[in-house]
Amino acid sequence: EIAYYHDRFVDVDERVIPIQERGHQFGDGIYEVIRVYDGEPFTMKEHMERLEKSAEAIGMGLPYSREKIEALALEALERSGIQEAEIYMQITRGIHLRQHHYPDPSEPVLSMVVKEARKLTPEKRAAGVPVITTEEIRWKMCWIKSLNLLPNVMAKQKAMEAGAHEAVFVDQGTVTEGSSSNLFIVKDGTLLTHPATNAILHGITRRVILDIAEELGIPVEERTFTLDELLEADEAFLSSTTMEAASISAVDGRPLKGGRTLLDRIHARFVERTKKEKVDS
Ligand code: PMP
């Protein structure tokens, strides 16, 4: 494990955040999580683009050029010596006497942690994971990858306490996304997922899966679906950088059909891509 704060590499346990860091006091910042397969970051470009979009959305500049941030991430990765890694990257609006409005000028601060990747166990990958549902209580700008994750944290805790793997937000009957994942269902051979609106994070894995589906000639509809449709789906799965695509076995204790014909095809192709990028780059 290795960490970076502001302008230097630090030990992951080192206490480095000044008390008036706006990330610390307000959650005033954004982040990304990038998966590294066999020493090679996967979809780095897409993650950096989303980072830039999130920064722009909250009126914050980046502390360094995108190239420099990428170079620092690669340096951190190399220093860590980890092959199957996860790069956590966050940028906050910096350090200033506490006031709500933005400091002027503000000096954004980058921090990073590189650690061993969290992976779904082979058992969970094979059997699928149970989820619970929870009321959608978040704000109307979920596409920004904001540090303000309290509703997500509370939802995930609820899932853990129920012995489930993920909590799925439901907004008046409509399934939006998981607390840290997107959702897909399959109905009569068509792959469905919530459209990339303000109501969800536009997951990079979601995008890769849609791309793979297109490649495989699988019909796709980006449209909202209801909790009832999820319960009756032929297949249902979660997507995220850490989970890739993971089958959902049950919702609120009710077993699903558990089909995985398309999921398995898509996931096999996903795994190929994580290897292919390495060969190509
Ligand atoms: N939705 C939310 C709310 C998330 O936090 C995440 C994970 N960052 C995702 C979806 C999945 O996004 P990605 O595929 O980019 O990891």
Residues whose N, C-alpha, C, O or C-beta is under 5 A from the ligand:
A	BS01	PMP	E177 G178 S179 S180 S181 N182 L201 H202 G203 I204 T205 R206 S239 S240 T241
